[in-house]
Amino acid sequence: MLKQYLLTAGPTPVPERVALAMAQPVLYHRAPAFAEVLKEALAGLKWVFQTTQPVIVLAGSGTSGMEAAVVNFLSRGDKAICIRGGKFGERWSNLCTAHGVQVINLDVEWGQAVRPADVQALLDREGDVRAVFATASESSTGVAHPVGEIAELVRARDTLCVVDAVSALGAFDVPMDKWGIDVLVTGSQKALMLPPGLAFVGVSEKAWGACKRANLPRFYLDLARERKSQDKGETAFTPAISLVVGLCEALRMLKEEGLDNVFARHLKLADATRKACAALGCQLFAASPAPSVTAVRVPAGVDGSALVKHLRTRYGITIAGGQDHLKGKIFRIAHLGYFGTFDILTAISGVEMTLADLGYSFELGSGIRAAEQVLRVGV
Ligand SMILES: *Cc1c(COP(=O)(O)O)cnc(C)c1O
């Protein structure tokens, strides 16, 4: 038997409490017991989104929330700026293009964060931009983009700030109301500690206003209809009932820990991971790394694809490699959601043993030692 460890940036490990809650008999979604569950979940989502506005729950992966953020707020031919610099920034651009939105791409080198001044310049040059699409944590490169500053730039304009926070929300601070983010999207399988299958969309008052004028076709992802139903403790269509029950439990766990402690835990795990990689002689890929996932350059002479495969097949540890042109060039150690000290030590130890197996020369144990220095609790 090879014991398996899932240490990717999504799906992430599911806590026992959440798994057990989801194992209960399925509730009927038009009965009061489910209405109670949904009510608690919706209140908890407002808390984790840090907003007074309703957060809409959809059955679908994170991308369904992203698609909802396009089709509910834009019309055919509208201009939108899409910040690209990784797989998920590209997804915004592809989604907008698919729906006939006039896309202005702001390309950022993979591994770099967007400069707010470049967004400003593009907004000034283009004039009537209806929305800026950004990514809080670009999971494919490990970069955190300055979405708070981008929101600030569009605040006084007739432009929405739409943020993909799928690998950010619940891992680090993305306060929706305080930063003035208009549409904030996340999914269940990252920091919210659930299996895949739910998307969540927070919508500002300004965005609800834009929703009334927007004419892109929508049916399943119609957020105004969902809002009406969810205000009454129902959903428009059959919800992913067990996942919503699990969501309640996951939100309880986050509340018990407290948001500040949740963020501090993520920062500490990120710090330990980065110090360990430095001790191994591996460089970080991201210029401004996100607290949710660390992208690391594969050291010279090592085959990155072989590294990820060896870890999985020989040690039972699943981490992600690089995508597209980064394939074989980076590997990514996740630390978001239900992650703790020994997940990081497991990942680092597995990477060390794999690097040694693949012939990379370094002092075995040096990464673990560096991580332990960060993670030990003291007296
Ligand atoms: C995981 C992820 C998504 C959502 O992808 P799905 O596969 O549709 O759930 C979107 N954006 C980012 C940054 C992600 O990490």
The ligand as an SDF file (V2000), in Angstrom:
LIG
                    3D

 15 15  0  0  0  0  0  0  0  0999 V2000
   -9.2840   26.5930   -9.2560 C   0  0  0  0  0  0  0  0  0  0  0  0
   -9.3790   27.9520   -9.8330 C   0  0  0  0  0  0  0  0  0  0  0  0
  -10.4910   28.3580  -10.5950 C   0  0  0  0  0  0  0  0  0  0  0  0
  -11.6970   27.5100  -10.8560 C   0  0  0  0  0  0  0  0  0  0  0  0
  -11.5150   26.4560  -11.6570 O   0  0  0  0  0  0  0  0  0  0  0  0
  -12.6120   25.2920  -11.7520 P   0  0  0  0  0  0  0  0  0  0  0  0
  -11.8190   24.1740  -12.2760 O   0  0  0  0  0  0  0  0  0  0  0  0
  -13.6590   25.7430  -12.6370 O   0  0  0  0  0  0  0  0  0  0  0  0
  -13.1430   25.0830  -10.3540 O   0  0  0  0  0  0  0  0  0  0  0  0
  -10.5250   29.6550  -11.0500 C   0  0  0  0  0  0  0  0  0  0  0  0
   -9.5460   30.5210  -10.7770 N   0  0  0  0  0  0  0  0  0  0  0  0
   -8.4790   30.1840  -10.0320 C   0  0  0  0  0  0  0  0  0  0  0  0
   -7.4470   31.2190   -9.7350 C   0  0  0  0  0  0  0  0  0  0  0  0
   -8.3560   28.8860   -9.5280 C   0  0  0  0  0  0  0  0  0  0  0  0
   -7.2910   28.5640   -8.7840 O   0  0  0  0  0  0  0  0  0  0  0  0
  1  2  1  0
  2  3  1  0
  2 14  2  0
  3  4  1  0
  3 10  2  0
  4  5  1  0
  5  6  1  0
  6  7  2  0
  6  8  1  0
  6  9  1  0
 10 11  1  0
 11 12  2  0
 12 13  1  0
 12 14  1  0
 14 15  1  0
M  END
$$$$
